[in-house]
Amino acid sequence: MQTTIKILTLTFFLFIIGIFYLSLNKEKSYNTKSLVGKKLDKIILERFDGNDFLDVEELKKNDFTLINFWASWCGPCRLEHSTLMILNKTSKLKLVGINFKDKQVNAKNFLKELGNPYHFIAKDEYGKISINFGVYGIPESILINKELVILNKYIGPLKDEDYSQIIKTIN
């Protein structure tokens, strides 16, 4: 009887240690860096004003799409906004803005003050959509092509070198 208890106890501890060891080797953060080069499956984004949806078929019509996660309360989002306004003038690129955990009135005031660079604005009221894109802070931007392949992810406000890389990619 004591031998059985010792064997069961040892087996239990080895099982727990095995689970712990396996969990150490797993990816601890959800980000799309590992998804660069992979295809997005399903995207259904609700328009900011709630009147319409954007899906993958709509995104396939664009040569390239830059999906930008932003909020009116985000200081770095203000820093990158002028870059987004310039990118908006590029005919091969459509900008999709996903407003992250923001009040609609504040977001509208932000765009009224700084200009609206987006061709479509979606809302992520509770932060659930951003998780599917691996976003863990804003601003973040994801560049995709018409086949919905993720070409690059930009963490933080877009910088001059990011702008140059986007232009080089889409031309």
C-alpha positions as CSV (number, residue, x, y, z in Angstrom):
1,M,0.0,0.0,0.0
2,Q,2.8,2.5,0.9
3,T,4.6,1.6,-2.3
4,T,1.5,2.4,-4.3
5,I,1.1,5.8,-2.6
6,K,4.7,6.6,-3.3
7,I,4.4,5.7,-6.9
8,L,1.2,7.7,-7.3
9,T,2.8,10.7,-5.5
10,L,5.9,10.5,-7.7
11,T,3.8,10.2,-10.8
12,F,1.7,13.2,-9.8
13,F,4.8,15.4,-9.2
14,L,6.4,14.3,-12.5
15,F,3.2,15.2,-14.3
16,I,3.1,18.6,-12.6
17,I,6.7,19.3,-13.4
18,G,6.1,18.2,-17.0
19,I,3.2,20.6,-17.4
20,F,5.3,23.4,-15.9
21,Y,8.2,22.7,-18.2
22,L,6.0,22.6,-21.3
23,S,4.4,25.9,-20.4
24,L,7.8,27.6,-20.1
25,N,8.4,27.1,-23.9
26,K,5.1,28.6,-25.0
27,E,4.7,32.1,-26.5
28,K,3.8,34.3,-23.6
29,S,2.4,37.3,-25.5
30,Y,-0.1,37.5,-28.2
31,N,1.4,39.5,-31.0
32,T,1.4,39.3,-34.8
33,K,5.2,39.3,-35.2
34,S,4.9,35.6,-35.6
35,L,2.0,36.1,-38.0
36,V,4.0,38.2,-40.5
37,G,3.8,36.4,-43.8
38,K,0.6,34.6,-42.8
39,K,-2.9,35.2,-44.1
40,L,-5.7,36.8,-42.0
41,D,-8.8,34.5,-42.0
42,K,-11.9,36.3,-40.8
43,I,-12.3,40.0,-40.4
44,I,-15.6,41.6,-39.6
45,L,-15.3,45.1,-38.4
46,E,-18.3,47.2,-37.3
47,R,-18.3,50.8,-38.5
48,F,-17.6,53.3,-35.8
49,D,-21.1,54.8,-36.2
50,G,-22.7,51.3,-36.2
51,N,-24.2,51.6,-39.7
52,D,-22.1,49.2,-41.7
53,F,-19.5,46.4,-41.6
54,L,-16.2,45.8,-43.3
55,D,-15.2,42.3,-44.1
56,V,-12.5,40.4,-45.9
57,E,-14.1,40.7,-49.3
58,E,-14.0,44.5,-49.0
59,L,-10.3,44.4,-47.9
60,K,-9.4,42.3,-51.0
61,K,-10.5,45.2,-53.2
62,N,-7.5,47.3,-51.9
63,D,-4.0,46.7,-53.2
64,F,-2.7,47.4,-49.7
65,T,-4.4,48.2,-46.4
66,L,-2.9,49.7,-43.3
67,I,-4.9,48.8,-40.2
68,N,-4.2,51.3,-37.5
69,F,-5.3,50.9,-33.9
70,W,-5.8,54.3,-32.2
71,A,-7.6,56.3,-29.6
72,S,-8.2,60.0,-28.7
73,W,-6.7,59.5,-25.3
74,C,-3.5,58.1,-26.7
75,G,-0.6,60.6,-26.8
76,P,1.5,58.7,-29.3
77,C,-1.5,58.4,-31.6
78,R,-1.3,62.2,-31.9
79,L,2.4,61.9,-32.8
80,E,1.8,59.6,-35.7
81,H,-1.4,61.3,-37.0
82,S,0.4,63.5,-39.5
83,T,2.1,60.5,-41.0
84,L,-1.3,58.8,-41.4
85,M,-2.6,62.0,-43.1
86,I,0.3,61.8,-45.7
87,L,-0.3,58.0,-46.2
88,N,-3.9,58.8,-46.9
89,K,-2.9,60.5,-50.1
90,T,-1.3,57.3,-51.5
91,S,-3.6,55.8,-54.0
92,K,-2.4,52.2,-53.6
93,L,-3.1,52.2,-49.8
94,K,-6.3,52.3,-47.9
95,L,-6.3,53.1,-44.2
96,V,-8.6,51.4,-41.8
97,G,-8.7,52.9,-38.3
98,I,-9.8,50.8,-35.4
99,N,-10.8,53.1,-32.5
100,F,-9.7,51.3,-29.3
101,K,-11.6,51.6,-26.1
102,D,-12.6,55.1,-26.7
103,K,-15.7,57.3,-26.3
104,Q,-17.3,58.1,-29.7
105,V,-17.6,61.8,-29.0
106,N,-13.9,62.0,-28.0
107,A,-12.8,60.1,-31.1
108,K,-14.9,62.4,-33.4
109,N,-13.4,65.5,-31.7
110,F,-9.9,64.0,-32.2
111,L,-10.5,63.5,-36.0
112,K,-12.2,66.9,-36.3
113,E,-9.2,68.6,-34.8
114,L,-6.4,66.7,-36.6
115,G,-8.2,65.5,-39.7
116,N,-9.5,62.1,-40.7
117,P,-7.0,59.9,-42.6
118,Y,-9.1,56.8,-42.6
119,H,-11.2,55.3,-45.4
120,F,-13.1,53.2,-42.9
121,I,-13.3,53.6,-39.1
122,A,-14.2,50.6,-37.0
123,K,-14.7,50.4,-33.2
124,D,-13.1,48.1,-30.7
125,E,-15.1,49.2,-27.7
126,Y,-14.0,46.4,-25.4
127,G,-10.6,45.6,-26.8
128,K,-11.6,42.2,-28.2
129,I,-10.8,42.9,-31.9
130,S,-7.3,44.0,-31.1
131,I,-6.5,40.7,-29.4
132,N,-7.3,38.9,-32.6
133,F,-4.6,41.1,-34.3
134,G,-2.1,40.6,-31.5
135,V,-2.3,44.2,-30.4
136,Y,-1.1,44.8,-26.9
137,G,-0.8,48.6,-26.9
138,I,-1.7,51.5,-29.1
139,P,-0.9,52.9,-31.5
140,E,-0.1,49.8,-33.6
141,S,-0.4,49.3,-37.3
142,I,-0.6,46.2,-39.5
143,L,0.1,46.3,-43.3
144,I,-1.7,43.7,-45.4
145,N,-1.9,43.1,-49.1
146,K,-5.0,42.2,-51.2
147,E,-4.5,38.5,-50.5
148,L,-4.8,39.5,-46.7
149,V,-1.2,38.5,-46.0
150,I,0.3,40.4,-43.1
151,L,3.4,42.2,-44.6
152,N,4.5,44.0,-41.5
153,K,3.5,45.2,-38.0
154,Y,4.4,48.6,-36.6
155,I,4.4,48.9,-32.8
156,G,4.2,52.4,-31.5
157,P,3.7,55.6,-33.5
158,L,4.7,55.4,-37.1
159,K,8.2,56.9,-37.6
160,D,9.9,58.3,-40.7
161,E,11.6,54.9,-41.4
162,D,8.2,53.1,-41.1
163,Y,6.7,55.6,-43.6
164,S,9.6,54.9,-46.0
165,Q,9.2,51.2,-45.6
166,I,5.5,51.3,-46.3
167,I,6.0,53.4,-49.4
168,K,8.7,51.1,-50.6
169,T,6.5,48.1,-50.0
170,I,3.4,49.4,-51.8
171,N,5.3,50.8,-54.9
